[in-house]
Amino acid sequence: MHSRLAKPVLAALLIAPLAASDPGRASPAARATLDNGLARTPPMGWNSWNHFGCNVSEQLIKETADAIVASGMRDAAGALVADSTRFPHGIKTLADYVHAKGLGFGIYTDAGTNTCQRRPGTYGHEDQDARSFAAWGVDYVKEDWCHAEHLDAPTQYAKFRDALAKAGRPIVFSICEWGSNQPWEWAPQIGNLWRTTGDIQDKWSSMLSLLDVSSQHASVAHPGAWNDPDMLEVGNGGMTDDEYRAHFSLWAIMAAPLMAGNDVRAMSTATRDILTNPEVIAVDQDSLGVQGMLVREGPPALQVWAKPLKDGARAVALLNRGDTSATVTARFDRLGIRTDSAAVRDLWTRADRGAFKREYGATVPSHGVVLLRIAPIRTP
């Protein structure tokens, strides 16, 4: 029998309240999946793991919440309680502090007996933990898959889905079994988002690997249900600013959750500018809810990625995976634009480039991206 006397770990702070559902606009496919009314656009926020690991505390969460706005153990009955050293005022008080900043509050757990760092998992305590999270004011829970070798993933995650549904508070459910059990086949019926990949590393090669894997499952993403290629590494120091802009752009094109994983309290101006670019965020949060896809690939590693937007425009990433700068060209017909001319705007420079016929090309730096909004021009 596993011990419940281990410390829970906080994981996520959501930047914005989660949009309510619009049942009148739900597609037949969407109606057949989990319908808890949450995560109608990809969740955005901050997650402590990439930068801090298990070294989290009440003070860190408060300082991070402040920075975002400005820029335990189990008891004898088996209920989770906070580590009194790291969270001296308890989890609910901390959640109240975060809510007062206009943010949502998230927490991390595991479907198995213990978390990956041997804190208590939910196994055998699904209803109890869900009630605790609801009582604390949790808005988002991420459930990992360590120490769960004997379990069936769809069955176990469904148990916690049902527990959350009974807990009396809307809570976004993030499934994190690393794509090991083909979650794109069953997770849309169970969670609001699901990891499609292993863990990201703060390296260009790792980011591209996760991009390639997660992009294969675009057809199952829609409002309320999202492929998750893992948290952002922007600002953690392992990539250049060009690479981080590409990272952020491609996650936006894929309608991926935008979970910052850096130290928000001490980020550089360049990092802040990447994570807060409103035009790039708007691509990710577009209410049409379509995951973008690779539409053109050519040597040497030059790619065009496109995402349809609600107003009929396309978000387009010209990606240069190679080691030297190169021109990448997007043909409008391959983007699904049926007009001869289109208006082009560069979302990183925030500059209109003008009207173009049939195609648009730009010089893209090595390991970089040019992110565009291309809107058809309709003539009378």
N, C-alpha and C positions, 0 to 999 in steps of 0.2 A: 504494500500500500504506500503510495507516495505521500510525502509530507506536504501539508498546506502552509507550513510556516516559512514562507518566503515572501520577498518584497515585490509588489506589483510595480510595473514600470509605465509611466506616462509616455505617450508617443506623439500625439498630434494636436495641433491647435489650428482650427479652421479660421481662415481669414474673414470669410463672409458668411452670413446666414444662408442656409440652403433653401433653394427655391422650391415652392410648393408645386405639386403636379397640376397639369391641365388635362383632365381625363378626356375632354372633348377632342383633343389633338392627338391622342395616343393611337399609334398604328396597331394593326392586329398582332404583329410580332411583339410589340411592347406590352399589350394587354396580356399576353401569354406568359410574361416574365414576372419577376418580383414587383409587386405594386404597393410599395409602402409610401409613395408620394414624395420620396426624397431624391436628392442628387440628380435633379433634372438637367443640370449641366455638370461637367466634371468637377469633383471637389477640389478646392484650392486651400492651401494653408501652409503649415510648417510642421515638420516632424523632427524630433530630437536625435534620431538614431544615427544618421550619417556623420554628424559632427561630434555628438556627445556620448553615443552608446548608452550604457546604463547609468552614466554619471549625470542624472537629472535630479532636480530638487524643486521645492516650492519657489525658492528665490529665482532659479533659472527660468521657470515658467512665467513668473511675474515679470521679470526683466525682459523676456522675449515678447510677451504680450505688450508691454510698454513700448518696446522697440518697433513692433509691427505697427502700432497705432501712430507713433511718432514718425515714421518713414513710411510594503506593509505585510502587512501580514494578515493571516486569517485568525479570527477569534475561536473560542471553544466550539461555537456552533458552525464553524466552517465558513463564516462570512469574511470577505476581504476587509482588511483595515489598512490604513496608510502607515508607512514607515514613519514613526514619530520623529525621527531625527531629520529626515529629508523633507517631510511634509508635516510640520508641527501643528498646523491648524486643520489638518484633515483635507480630504479631496473636495468635499462639497464647498468648503470655504474658498478653496483655490478656484474651483469652477465658477463660483459666484463672482470672483474677482475678474476672471476672463470674460464672463458674460457682460459685466459692467463696462468693459472696453468695447463692446459691440462685436465680440468674437464668439465663435463656438468652441467647445472644449472636447478634446478627443483623448482616448486612452487605448492602451495596447494590452492584448491578452493572447492566449494560445489555445488551440483546440485540443491539445494533448494534456498530459498530466502536468507538464511544466513548460515554461517558455524556453526559448533557446538559451537564455542566460539563467535558467533554473529558478525563475520566479513561478508562482503557482499558475497553472493552466485552468481552463474551464471544465475539463473533462469530469463528468459526474456532478458538476456544480453549475450547469448551464442556467437553469432558472434562477438560482440564488445570485449568481454573478450579474445576470441581466437586471435583476431587481436592484442590486447595489448600484450598478452604473446609472440606472434611471434615477434613483434617489439622490445620487451625487450630482446630477445635472449633466451627465455625459451626452454629447450630441453625435459622437462618431466613435466607433470602435473598430480597431484593426485586430483580426484574429490570425495568428501565425500557425505553423504546422510542425513545430518541433515536438519530439517525444510522442509521436502519434503513429508510429510505424504499424501498429496493429489495427488501426482504425480505417474505415471507409470514408473518404473525404466528402462526397456528396451527402452521405448520411449524417456525418458529424456536424458539418456546417449547417445543414438544415435544422438540426437540433437547436443550434444557437440562434438561427434566424427566428424560429418559433418562440424561443425564450424572449428575444428582444421584442417581438410583436406583442407579447403578453405583459411586458414590463411597464406599460403605461406612459412611455415617452418616445417620441420619434427619434430614432438613432440610426444613422447611416452605418451600414455593415460593409466593411472592407475585408475581403477574403485574401489571405496571403499564404497560399500553398505552393508558390513559386512556379506555377504552370506544370507541376509534376503529374497531375491527374487530369490533364486536358480540361481545365475549368471552363474554357469557352463553350464547352458542350453542355454544361449543367449549371454553372454559377449564375447565369442571368436569371434563373428561377429562384436563386437563393440570396444573392448579395447585390449591393449597388455597384461594386467594383471588385475586380479580382486580379491578382498578380498573374501575368502571363509568362514571367521570366524568373531567373535567379536574381540574386542581389546585384545591384549596380555597384561599380567601382568608379572612383573619380579619375577615369582615364578615357581618352577619346575612343579607343578600341572597344572598351566595355559599353560605352553609350551607343555606339553603332551596332554592336551585337544585339543589344536589347531592342533597338529600333527595328532591326530586321526580323526579329522573332515576333514582337508584338504586332507589327504591321500585317502579319499573315491572317489576323483574325478580325479584320475591320468590319466584316459583315454582321457581327453579333452586337456591336456597340450601338447604343441608342439612349435617349434621355432616361435616366434612372439606372443605367447599366453600362459600365465602362471597362474596357481593357486597361490594365495598370502595368506599365513597364518599369515601375519602381520610382522612388523619390528622386528629386532633382539634386544634382551635385554642384549646382551653380554657386561659386564663391568659396568652395572648399580648398582651392589651390592646386588641384592636380591637372587642370586644363587651362588653356589660354582664354582670354575674353572672347575671341572669335569662336573658339570651340564651345564656350558656354552659351553664346548667342545661338549657335546652331542647335545645341542641346535643347534650349528653351523653345526655339522655333519649332523643332520637330515634335516635341511633346504637345505643343499647341496644335500643330497640324493633325496629330493623331487623336485629338480630343482626349488626351490623357489627363489624369489628375495632376495638378500643379502643386506638389508638396515640397516647399523649400526645405533643404536639409543643412543649411549653413548656420553659422553663428550670427543671427540677425542683429545682435547688439553691437557687433564690431565689423560690419560689412563695408567694403569699399564703395566709392561712388559708382564705379563701373558695375559692381554686382547689384547694387540697389537699382540702377537704371535698367538692368536686364530683367530683374524680378518684378519690376513695377511698370513696365512699358504697357500702357493701357490698350494700345492697338494690337499688340501681340496677344495679350490676355483676352481681348474680345474675340480673337480667332478661336481660342480654346473654348470660350464660354458661349459661342454662337448657339442659339436656341434650336437650330435645325438638328443638332446633335449627331452629325455624321462624322465618322472617323475618316480622315484623309488617307490617301493611298499613293504609292509610287506609280507615276504615269509614264515616266520615260527614264531610261538608263542608257548611258553611252560611255565609252572609254574616254579618258582614264578615270573611272569612278565618278562621273558627273551625272547627277540625278535631278529629276523634277518631281516634286511631291505636290499634290493638290487636295484641297478640302472644299467641298461645296458649302456655301454660306446661305443663310435664310433669305437674303435679299436677291439671290441670283448671281452674286459675285463668287469668285474663287479666291481662297487663300493659297498662295503658291510659294513653295520653298525651292529655290535653286541651290542645290547642295553640291559642294566640292569636297569629296572624300579624299582627294589626292594630295600630293605633297608640293604642288606648285599652283599658282593662281591660274585660272582658266575661265573662258567664257561659257556660260550655260544658257541655253535658249529654251523657252517654253513656247510651244505652238498652241494657239488658242483652241483649235479644233480638238486637240488631245486633252484639253482641260474641260471639255464639255461646253465651251462657249461657242454659240452658233452664229454670232454676229461677226461681220468682217473686221470691225474695229472694237477696241476695248481701251478703257482708261486704266492706267497703271499707277499704283502708289507704293512707295517703298516704306515698309512699316518700321524699320529700324532707324532710318534717317528721318522718318516722318515727313517725307517730301513727295509731292505729286510729280510723276515723270511725264505725264501727258498722254495723248491718245496714240495708239499704235495699231497697225494693220497686221493681222494674221499671226504675229509672234512678237515676243519680247526677249531680248538677251541682255545679260549683264556680266561683267567680270566679277568672279567670286574668288575671294582669297583662299589659299590652302586651308583645309580644315575649317571652312567657313560656310556661311549661308547668306543669300539675299532673300528676304521674306517680303512677298508682295501681296497686294490686294488687287485683283484684276477684275474689273466690272465691265460687262458688255455695254456697248453704246448702241442704243436702238434708234434708228432713223425713222422719221414719220413715213 
